Amino acid sequence: MNLDSNRHLLEIDQQHVWHPYASMTDRPVIHAVESAQGVRLTLGDGSVLVDGMASWWCAIHGYNHPVLNQAINDQLKRFSHVMFGGLTHQPACKLAEKLVQITPAPLQHVFFSDSGSVSVEVAIKMAIQYWYAQKKPKKHKFLTIRSGYHGDTFAAMSVCDPVTGMHEIFTHVLPGQFFANAPECRFDQEWDEQDISSLKKLIEENHAKIAAVILEPIVQGAGGMRFYSPHYLKRVRELCDQFDVLLIADEIATGFGRTGKLFACEHAGIAPDIMCIGKSLTGGYMTLAATLTTEHVSQTICSGQPGVFMHGPTFMGNPLACSVSLASIELLIGTPGSDWKANIDRIETLLGEQLSPARELAHVEDVRVLGAIGVIETKFPVEMDAITRELVRQGIWVRPFGKLVYIMPPYIISDKDLIFLCNKLIEVVSQRNLFAG
Ligand SMILES: *Cc1c(COP(=O)(O)O)cnc(C)c1O
Protein backbone atom coordinates (compact mmCIF):
# COMPACT_ATOMS: atom_id res chain seq x y z
CA MET A 1 0.00 0.00 0.00
CA ASN A 2 1.40 3.45 -0.74
CA LEU A 3 1.45 5.87 2.15
CA ASP A 4 -1.39 7.99 0.76
CA SER A 5 -3.78 5.07 0.44
CA ASN A 6 -2.80 3.93 3.93
CA ARG A 7 -3.58 7.39 5.26
CA HIS A 8 -6.87 7.44 3.33
CA LEU A 9 -7.86 4.07 4.77
CA LEU A 10 -7.18 5.23 8.30
CA GLU A 11 -9.28 8.35 7.64
CA ILE A 12 -12.27 6.28 6.55
CA ASP A 13 -11.73 4.07 9.57
CA GLN A 14 -11.65 7.06 11.87
CA GLN A 15 -14.87 8.44 10.40
CA HIS A 16 -16.97 5.29 10.15
CA VAL A 17 -15.58 2.17 11.78
CA TRP A 18 -16.14 1.14 15.37
CA HIS A 19 -13.43 -1.04 16.99
CA PRO A 20 -13.70 -3.48 19.94
CA TYR A 21 -14.23 -1.71 23.27
CA ALA A 22 -13.35 1.60 21.60
CA SER A 23 -14.61 5.15 21.42
CA MET A 24 -15.94 6.62 18.20
CA THR A 25 -14.96 10.13 19.31
CA ASP A 26 -11.73 9.76 21.30
CA ARG A 27 -10.11 7.53 18.73
CA PRO A 28 -7.61 4.85 19.74
CA VAL A 29 -4.37 4.26 17.82
CA ILE A 30 -5.27 2.01 14.86
CA HIS A 31 -3.01 0.41 12.26
CA ALA A 32 -4.05 -0.99 8.89
CA VAL A 33 -2.83 -4.46 7.92
CA GLU A 34 -1.73 -4.86 4.33
CA SER A 35 -0.84 -8.55 4.43
CA ALA A 36 -0.05 -11.32 6.86
CA GLN A 37 2.22 -14.32 6.41
CA GLY A 38 3.40 -16.87 8.98
CA VAL A 39 3.97 -14.95 12.21
CA ARG A 40 4.34 -11.58 10.48
CA LEU A 41 1.87 -8.76 9.94
CA THR A 42 2.76 -6.15 7.33
CA LEU A 43 1.17 -2.78 7.98
CA GLY A 44 -0.03 -0.21 5.46
CA ASP A 45 3.02 1.97 6.15
CA GLY A 46 5.35 -0.91 5.28
CA SER A 47 6.41 -1.87 8.78
CA VAL A 48 6.57 -5.57 9.62
CA LEU A 49 5.55 -6.89 13.04
CA VAL A 50 6.13 -10.25 14.72
CA ASP A 51 2.73 -11.32 16.02
CA GLY A 52 2.45 -12.13 19.71
CA MET A 53 -1.35 -12.37 19.86
CA ALA A 54 -2.33 -15.01 17.28
CA SER A 55 -5.23 -12.59 16.71
CA TRP A 56 -6.67 -13.20 20.20
CA TRP A 57 -5.72 -16.90 20.58
CA CYS A 58 -6.96 -17.91 17.11
CA ALA A 59 -4.22 -18.04 14.47
CA ILE A 60 -2.38 -21.06 15.89
CA HIS A 61 -0.81 -22.01 12.53
CA GLY A 62 0.04 -18.42 11.61
CA TYR A 63 -1.36 -16.43 8.69
CA ASN A 64 -1.88 -17.32 5.06
CA HIS A 65 -1.19 -21.01 5.56
CA PRO A 66 -1.23 -22.94 2.26
CA VAL A 67 -3.05 -25.98 3.70
CA LEU A 68 -5.80 -23.88 5.28
CA ASN A 69 -6.11 -21.72 2.17
CA GLN A 70 -6.49 -24.88 0.11
CA ALA A 71 -9.21 -26.28 2.38
CA ILE A 72 -11.34 -23.16 1.98
CA ASN A 73 -10.70 -22.97 -1.76
CA ASP A 74 -11.69 -26.61 -2.25
CA GLN A 75 -14.93 -26.14 -0.35
CA LEU A 76 -15.63 -22.84 -2.12
CA LYS A 77 -15.70 -24.74 -5.42
CA ARG A 78 -18.40 -27.05 -4.03
CA PHE A 79 -20.59 -24.53 -2.16
CA SER A 80 -19.92 -21.84 0.44
CA HIS A 81 -23.08 -22.12 2.49
CA VAL A 82 -26.41 -23.88 2.77
CA MET A 83 -28.97 -23.62 5.53
CA PHE A 84 -28.60 -26.26 8.25
CA GLY A 85 -32.30 -26.75 8.87
CA GLY A 86 -33.17 -30.02 7.13
CA LEU A 87 -29.81 -30.16 5.31
CA THR A 88 -26.37 -31.43 6.25
CA HIS A 89 -22.98 -31.73 4.55
CA GLN A 90 -19.62 -33.43 4.71
CA PRO A 91 -17.60 -30.61 6.37
CA ALA A 92 -20.02 -30.37 9.33
CA CYS A 93 -20.33 -34.16 9.76
CA LYS A 94 -16.61 -34.81 9.54
CA LEU A 95 -15.82 -31.95 11.90
CA ALA A 96 -18.40 -33.09 14.46
CA GLU A 97 -17.00 -36.62 14.32
CA LYS A 98 -13.45 -35.29 14.78
CA LEU A 99 -14.43 -33.04 17.70
CA VAL A 100 -16.15 -35.92 19.48
CA GLN A 101 -12.98 -38.01 18.98
CA ILE A 102 -10.56 -35.48 20.45
CA THR A 103 -12.59 -34.00 23.34
CA PRO A 104 -13.24 -35.79 26.68
CA ALA A 105 -15.06 -39.08 26.01
CA PRO A 106 -18.52 -38.34 27.48
CA LEU A 107 -19.02 -35.43 25.04
CA GLN A 108 -20.87 -36.92 22.08
CA HIS A 109 -23.11 -34.29 20.53
CA VAL A 110 -22.08 -31.07 18.80
CA PHE A 111 -24.08 -27.88 18.33
CA PHE A 112 -22.39 -25.43 15.92
CA SER A 113 -22.71 -21.66 16.19
CA ASP A 114 -20.95 -18.57 14.88
CA SER A 115 -19.02 -17.13 17.81
CA GLY A 116 -17.75 -17.95 21.26
CA SER A 117 -20.32 -15.79 23.02
CA VAL A 118 -23.14 -17.56 21.21
CA SER A 119 -21.71 -20.97 22.09
CA VAL A 120 -21.86 -19.84 25.74
CA GLU A 121 -25.49 -18.72 25.30
CA VAL A 122 -26.19 -22.15 23.82
CA ALA A 123 -24.49 -23.90 26.77
CA ILE A 124 -26.56 -21.84 29.21
CA LYS A 125 -29.78 -22.62 27.35
CA MET A 126 -28.89 -26.33 27.28
CA ALA A 127 -28.44 -26.34 31.06
CA ILE A 128 -31.74 -24.51 31.58
CA GLN A 129 -33.61 -26.83 29.21
CA TYR A 130 -32.03 -29.85 30.91
CA TRP A 131 -33.53 -28.95 34.29
CA TYR A 132 -36.80 -27.81 32.74
CA ALA A 133 -37.14 -31.26 31.19
CA GLN A 134 -36.56 -32.78 34.63
CA LYS A 135 -39.39 -30.67 36.05
CA LYS A 136 -36.97 -28.59 38.11
CA PRO A 137 -37.46 -25.19 36.46
CA LYS A 138 -36.22 -23.41 39.58
CA LYS A 139 -32.72 -24.59 38.70
CA HIS A 140 -31.97 -21.80 36.23
CA LYS A 141 -29.20 -19.78 37.93
CA PHE A 142 -25.49 -20.12 37.25
CA LEU A 143 -22.54 -20.31 39.59
CA THR A 144 -19.18 -19.08 38.38
CA ILE A 145 -15.84 -17.87 39.70
CA ARG A 146 -14.60 -14.29 39.86
CA SER A 147 -12.07 -13.05 37.28
CA GLY A 148 -13.86 -15.04 34.58
CA TYR A 149 -14.70 -13.98 31.04
CA HIS A 150 -17.29 -15.73 28.87
CA GLY A 151 -18.22 -13.26 26.15
CA ASP A 152 -20.19 -10.12 25.38
CA THR A 153 -23.79 -11.24 24.83
CA PHE A 154 -26.28 -10.97 27.70
CA ALA A 155 -26.25 -14.39 29.33
CA ALA A 156 -22.49 -14.63 28.76
CA MET A 157 -22.02 -11.17 30.32
CA SER A 158 -24.00 -12.25 33.37
CA VAL A 159 -21.31 -14.82 34.24
CA CYS A 160 -18.30 -12.58 33.53
CA ASP A 161 -16.51 -11.12 36.54
CA PRO A 162 -18.77 -8.29 37.69
CA VAL A 163 -15.77 -5.93 37.98
CA THR A 164 -12.98 -7.05 35.63
CA GLY A 165 -15.43 -8.62 33.17
CA MET A 166 -15.91 -5.32 31.31
CA HIS A 167 -19.69 -5.29 31.78
CA GLU A 168 -20.12 -3.39 35.03
CA ILE A 169 -22.54 -0.84 33.59
CA PHE A 170 -24.96 -3.60 32.56
CA THR A 171 -25.13 -5.18 35.99
CA HIS A 172 -28.61 -3.82 36.70
CA VAL A 173 -30.13 -5.44 33.60
CA LEU A 174 -28.30 -8.76 33.80
CA PRO A 175 -29.72 -11.83 35.50
CA GLY A 176 -28.11 -12.13 38.96
CA GLN A 177 -25.79 -15.12 39.20
CA PHE A 178 -23.67 -16.62 41.99
CA PHE A 179 -19.99 -15.64 42.16
CA ALA A 180 -17.43 -17.64 44.10
CA ASN A 181 -14.00 -16.25 44.91
CA ALA A 182 -11.48 -16.91 42.18
CA PRO A 183 -9.05 -19.75 42.93
CA GLU A 184 -5.88 -18.56 44.67
CA CYS A 185 -3.81 -21.75 44.32
CA ARG A 186 -1.62 -21.20 41.31
CA PHE A 187 -1.16 -23.85 38.64
CA ASP A 188 1.86 -25.56 40.18
CA GLN A 189 1.27 -24.68 43.81
CA GLU A 190 0.41 -27.22 46.45
CA TRP A 191 -3.35 -27.63 46.85
CA ASP A 192 -5.05 -25.99 49.80
CA GLU A 193 -8.61 -27.24 50.42
CA GLN A 194 -9.45 -23.76 51.76
CA ASP A 195 -9.34 -22.57 48.15
CA ILE A 196 -12.62 -24.29 47.28
CA SER A 197 -14.51 -23.14 50.38
CA SER A 198 -16.23 -20.14 48.75
CA LEU A 199 -17.58 -22.17 45.83
CA LYS A 200 -18.44 -25.07 48.12
CA LYS A 201 -20.52 -22.87 50.40
CA LEU A 202 -22.41 -21.32 47.49
CA ILE A 203 -23.21 -24.67 45.93
CA GLU A 204 -24.26 -26.20 49.27
CA GLU A 205 -26.64 -23.35 50.02
CA ASN A 206 -28.04 -22.69 46.56
CA HIS A 207 -27.92 -25.91 44.54
CA ALA A 208 -31.72 -26.01 44.31
CA LYS A 209 -31.50 -22.84 42.19
CA ILE A 210 -28.34 -23.64 40.26
CA ALA A 211 -28.46 -25.19 36.79
CA ALA A 212 -24.72 -25.30 36.24
CA VAL A 213 -21.30 -24.12 37.26
CA ILE A 214 -19.61 -22.35 34.35
CA LEU A 215 -15.89 -21.62 34.31
CA GLU A 216 -12.79 -21.42 32.19
CA PRO A 217 -10.73 -24.52 33.04
CA ILE A 218 -7.19 -23.81 34.40
CA VAL A 219 -6.62 -20.51 32.55
CA GLN A 220 -8.84 -17.50 33.18
CA GLY A 221 -8.30 -15.39 30.06
CA ALA A 222 -9.62 -11.89 29.45
CA GLY A 223 -10.80 -11.57 33.08
CA GLY A 224 -7.26 -11.64 34.49
CA MET A 225 -4.90 -14.08 32.72
CA ARG A 226 -4.71 -16.30 35.82
CA PHE A 227 -3.55 -19.95 35.88
CA TYR A 228 -5.05 -22.01 38.70
CA SER A 229 -4.57 -25.44 40.24
CA PRO A 230 -5.99 -28.47 38.40
CA HIS A 231 -7.03 -29.69 41.84
CA TYR A 232 -9.52 -26.84 42.04
CA LEU A 233 -11.17 -28.08 38.86
CA LYS A 234 -11.26 -31.62 40.22
CA ARG A 235 -13.01 -30.42 43.35
CA VAL A 236 -15.54 -28.42 41.29
CA ARG A 237 -16.38 -31.56 39.30
CA GLU A 238 -16.89 -33.52 42.53
CA LEU A 239 -19.11 -30.83 44.05
CA CYS A 240 -21.20 -30.60 40.87
CA ASP A 241 -21.78 -34.36 41.00
CA GLN A 242 -22.53 -34.30 44.72
CA PHE A 243 -25.09 -31.48 44.47
CA ASP A 244 -26.66 -32.37 41.13
CA VAL A 245 -25.38 -29.38 39.21
CA LEU A 246 -24.07 -29.49 35.62
CA LEU A 247 -20.53 -28.37 34.78
CA ILE A 248 -19.91 -26.15 31.75
CA ALA A 249 -16.25 -25.79 30.68
CA ASP A 250 -15.58 -22.74 28.54
CA GLU A 251 -12.54 -23.90 26.51
CA ILE A 252 -12.90 -21.13 23.93
CA ALA A 253 -9.46 -19.69 24.75
CA THR A 254 -7.78 -22.80 26.18
CA GLY A 255 -8.78 -25.38 23.55
CA PHE A 256 -6.51 -26.90 20.89
CA GLY A 257 -3.28 -27.16 22.81
CA ARG A 258 -2.70 -23.65 24.09
CA THR A 259 -2.15 -24.69 27.73
CA GLY A 260 -0.02 -27.76 26.96
CA LYS A 261 -2.97 -30.17 26.89
CA LEU A 262 -5.28 -30.46 23.91
CA PHE A 263 -8.08 -29.24 26.21
CA ALA A 264 -7.37 -27.67 29.59
CA CYS A 265 -9.82 -30.02 31.37
CA GLU A 266 -7.24 -32.76 30.76
CA HIS A 267 -4.90 -31.13 33.31
CA ALA A 268 -7.43 -32.23 35.93
CA GLY A 269 -8.50 -35.44 34.19
CA ILE A 270 -12.15 -34.38 34.29
CA ALA A 271 -14.92 -34.18 31.71
CA PRO A 272 -17.55 -31.42 31.76
CA ASP A 273 -21.22 -32.00 30.93
CA ILE A 274 -21.13 -29.19 28.41
CA MET A 275 -18.09 -27.69 26.70
CA CYS A 276 -17.70 -24.54 24.58
CA ILE A 277 -14.99 -24.19 21.94
CA GLY A 278 -14.26 -21.40 19.47
CA LYS A 279 -11.36 -19.03 18.81
CA SER A 280 -8.59 -21.34 17.40
CA LEU A 281 -11.18 -23.88 16.18
CA THR A 282 -10.69 -22.71 12.56
CA GLY A 283 -7.03 -21.81 12.99
CA GLY A 284 -8.18 -18.19 13.05
CA TYR A 285 -9.55 -18.27 9.50
CA MET A 286 -13.28 -17.83 10.05
CA THR A 287 -15.69 -17.37 12.87
CA LEU A 288 -17.00 -20.68 14.19
CA ALA A 289 -17.79 -22.08 17.62
CA ALA A 290 -19.35 -25.21 19.01
CA THR A 291 -21.06 -26.41 22.15
CA LEU A 292 -20.55 -30.10 22.92
CA THR A 293 -22.56 -32.14 25.37
CA THR A 294 -23.14 -35.67 26.62
CA GLU A 295 -25.63 -38.28 25.53
CA HIS A 296 -27.31 -37.90 28.92
CA VAL A 297 -27.79 -34.12 28.71
CA SER A 298 -29.06 -34.17 25.13
CA GLN A 299 -31.41 -37.10 25.75
CA THR A 300 -32.83 -35.40 28.81
CA ILE A 301 -33.39 -32.14 26.93
CA CYS A 302 -35.11 -33.95 24.08
CA SER A 303 -37.29 -36.07 26.37
CA GLY A 304 -38.85 -32.95 27.93
CA GLN A 305 -41.04 -30.23 26.50
CA PRO A 306 -40.92 -29.07 23.71
CA GLY A 307 -38.83 -32.09 22.70
CA VAL A 308 -36.20 -30.13 20.81
CA PHE A 309 -33.36 -27.78 21.67
CA MET A 310 -34.57 -24.23 21.10
CA HIS A 311 -31.76 -22.61 19.14
CA GLY A 312 -30.76 -22.40 15.47
CA PRO A 313 -28.40 -19.80 13.99
CA THR A 314 -28.84 -18.82 10.33
CA PHE A 315 -25.21 -19.62 9.53
CA MET A 316 -25.09 -22.77 11.64
CA GLY A 317 -22.36 -25.19 10.54
CA ASN A 318 -21.04 -22.96 7.78
CA PRO A 319 -19.24 -25.30 5.33
CA LEU A 320 -16.28 -23.02 4.67
CA ALA A 321 -15.68 -22.62 8.39
CA CYS A 322 -16.13 -26.35 9.06
CA SER A 323 -13.74 -27.36 6.28
CA VAL A 324 -10.98 -25.01 7.38
CA SER A 325 -11.52 -26.15 10.95
CA LEU A 326 -11.03 -29.79 9.96
CA ALA A 327 -7.85 -28.86 8.10
CA SER A 328 -6.62 -26.90 11.11
CA ILE A 329 -7.16 -29.82 13.50
CA GLU A 330 -5.43 -32.16 11.03
CA LEU A 331 -2.48 -29.77 10.88
CA LEU A 332 -2.31 -29.66 14.66
CA ILE A 333 -2.65 -33.32 15.56
CA GLY A 334 -3.28 -35.39 12.46
CA THR A 335 -0.12 -35.16 10.43
CA PRO A 336 2.36 -38.01 10.99
CA GLY A 337 5.52 -36.72 12.64
CA SER A 338 3.91 -33.56 13.93
CA ASP A 339 4.25 -33.48 17.68
CA TRP A 340 2.15 -30.54 18.83
CA LYS A 341 2.84 -31.27 22.48
CA ALA A 342 6.63 -31.10 22.08
CA ASN A 343 6.17 -27.85 20.20
CA ILE A 344 4.08 -26.26 22.96
CA ASP A 345 6.69 -27.46 25.48
CA ARG A 346 9.38 -25.77 23.38
CA ILE A 347 7.43 -22.48 23.44
CA GLU A 348 6.74 -22.83 27.16
CA THR A 349 10.42 -23.33 27.98
CA LEU A 350 11.51 -20.39 25.83
CA LEU A 351 8.81 -18.09 27.22
CA GLY A 352 9.89 -19.03 30.74
CA GLU A 353 13.54 -18.24 30.01
CA GLN A 354 13.00 -15.14 27.95
CA LEU A 355 10.35 -13.38 30.04
CA SER A 356 11.93 -14.01 33.42
CA PRO A 357 14.20 -10.88 33.31
CA ALA A 358 10.97 -8.84 33.59
CA ARG A 359 10.75 -10.04 37.21
CA GLU A 360 13.61 -7.67 38.05
CA LEU A 361 11.59 -4.59 37.09
CA ALA A 362 10.27 -2.60 40.05
CA HIS A 363 6.88 -1.97 38.42
CA VAL A 364 6.33 -5.64 37.54
CA GLU A 365 4.11 -7.61 39.90
CA ASP A 366 4.38 -11.10 38.43
CA VAL A 367 5.59 -13.08 35.44
CA ARG A 368 3.88 -16.38 34.64
CA VAL A 369 3.94 -18.88 31.80
CA LEU A 370 1.76 -21.86 30.96
CA GLY A 371 1.95 -23.70 27.65
CA ALA A 372 2.14 -21.12 24.88
CA ILE A 373 0.90 -18.26 27.09
CA GLY A 374 3.24 -15.72 28.67
CA VAL A 375 2.00 -13.03 31.05
CA ILE A 376 3.72 -10.01 32.59
CA GLU A 377 1.44 -8.51 35.23
CA THR A 378 2.39 -4.95 36.14
CA LYS A 379 1.61 -2.85 39.22
CA PHE A 380 0.09 -0.04 37.17
CA PRO A 381 -2.21 -0.06 34.14
CA VAL A 382 -0.68 0.51 30.73
CA GLU A 383 -1.05 3.84 28.92
CA MET A 384 -2.75 2.17 26.00
CA ASP A 385 -1.99 4.53 23.09
CA ALA A 386 1.59 5.15 24.19
CA ILE A 387 2.43 1.49 24.70
CA THR A 388 0.73 0.46 21.45
CA ARG A 389 2.86 2.95 19.52
CA GLU A 390 6.03 1.78 21.23
CA LEU A 391 5.28 -1.93 20.67
CA VAL A 392 4.75 -1.27 16.97
CA ARG A 393 7.90 0.87 16.81
CA GLN A 394 9.82 -2.09 18.25
CA GLY A 395 8.40 -4.38 15.55
CA ILE A 396 6.02 -6.56 17.57
CA TRP A 397 2.24 -6.88 17.72
CA VAL A 398 1.06 -7.20 21.33
CA ARG A 399 -2.14 -5.79 22.79
CA PRO A 400 -2.03 -5.36 26.57
CA PHE A 401 -5.02 -4.46 28.70
CA GLY A 402 -5.09 -2.97 32.19
CA LYS A 403 -2.13 -4.35 34.14
CA LEU A 404 -1.66 -7.31 31.82
CA VAL A 405 0.95 -7.45 29.09
CA TYR A 406 0.72 -10.92 27.62
CA ILE A 407 1.53 -12.98 24.56
CA MET A 408 0.12 -16.15 23.04
CA PRO A 409 1.92 -16.42 19.69
CA PRO A 410 1.09 -18.70 16.78
CA TYR A 411 2.44 -22.19 17.50
CA ILE A 412 4.58 -22.07 14.34
CA ILE A 413 6.76 -19.29 15.73
CA SER A 414 10.49 -20.10 15.43
CA ASP A 415 12.88 -19.91 18.40
CA LYS A 416 14.51 -16.88 16.82
CA ASP A 417 11.24 -14.97 16.34
CA LEU A 418 10.03 -15.89 19.81
CA ILE A 419 13.26 -14.64 21.39
CA PHE A 420 12.94 -11.42 19.36
CA LEU A 421 9.31 -11.05 20.50
CA CYS A 422 10.19 -11.55 24.17
CA ASN A 423 13.26 -9.30 24.09
CA LYS A 424 11.37 -6.45 22.47
CA LEU A 425 8.48 -6.95 24.85
CA ILE A 426 10.77 -6.62 27.85
CA GLU A 427 12.38 -3.56 26.31
CA VAL A 428 8.94 -1.95 26.09
CA VAL A 429 7.77 -3.05 29.54
CA SER A 430 10.99 -1.63 31.04
CA GLN A 431 9.83 1.86 30.10
CA ARG A 432 8.14 3.05 33.27
CA ASN A 433 6.56 6.03 31.47
CA LEU A 434 4.33 3.69 29.44
CA PHE A 435 2.41 2.86 32.64
CA ALA A 436 0.14 5.00 34.80
CA GLY A 437 0.77 5.73 38.48
C1 LIG B 1 -13.16 -14.94 23.60
C2 LIG B 1 -13.90 -15.72 24.61
C3 LIG B 1 -15.30 -15.81 24.57
C4 LIG B 1 -16.14 -15.07 23.56
O1 LIG B 1 -15.91 -15.47 22.25
P1 LIG B 1 -16.32 -14.51 21.03
O2 LIG B 1 -15.98 -15.29 19.82
O3 LIG B 1 -15.51 -13.25 21.19
O4 LIG B 1 -17.78 -14.23 21.15
C5 LIG B 1 -15.92 -16.59 25.54
N1 LIG B 1 -15.21 -17.25 26.47
C6 LIG B 1 -13.86 -17.19 26.52
C7 LIG B 1 -13.11 -17.95 27.57
C8 LIG B 1 -13.16 -16.41 25.60
O5 LIG B 1 -11.82 -16.33 25.67
The ligand as a MOL file (V3000), in Angstrom:
LIG
                    3D

  0  0  0     0  0            999 V3000
M  V30 BEGIN CTAB
M  V30 COUNTS 15 15 0 0 0
M  V30 BEGIN ATOM
M  V30 1 C -13.1630 -14.9410 23.5970 0
M  V30 2 C -13.8950 -15.7180 24.6090 0
M  V30 3 C -15.2990 -15.8150 24.5680 0
M  V30 4 C -16.1410 -15.0730 23.5600 0
M  V30 5 O -15.9060 -15.4710 22.2450 0
M  V30 6 P -16.3180 -14.5050 21.0320 0
M  V30 7 O -15.9760 -15.2940 19.8150 0
M  V30 8 O -15.5110 -13.2480 21.1900 0
M  V30 9 O -17.7760 -14.2280 21.1510 0
M  V30 10 C -15.9150 -16.5900 25.5380 0
M  V30 11 N -15.2070 -17.2450 26.4750 0
M  V30 12 C -13.8570 -17.1870 26.5240 0
M  V30 13 C -13.1110 -17.9520 27.5710 0
M  V30 14 C -13.1550 -16.4150 25.6040 0
M  V30 15 O -11.8210 -16.3320 25.6700 0
M  V30 END ATOM
M  V30 BEGIN BOND
M  V30 1 1 1 2
M  V30 2 1 2 3
M  V30 3 2 2 14
M  V30 4 1 3 4
M  V30 5 2 3 10
M  V30 6 1 4 5
M  V30 7 1 5 6
M  V30 8 2 6 7
M  V30 9 1 6 8
M  V30 10 1 6 9
M  V30 11 1 10 11
M  V30 12 2 11 12
M  V30 13 1 12 13
M  V30 14 1 12 14
M  V30 15 1 14 15
M  V30 END BOND
M  V30 END CTAB
M  END
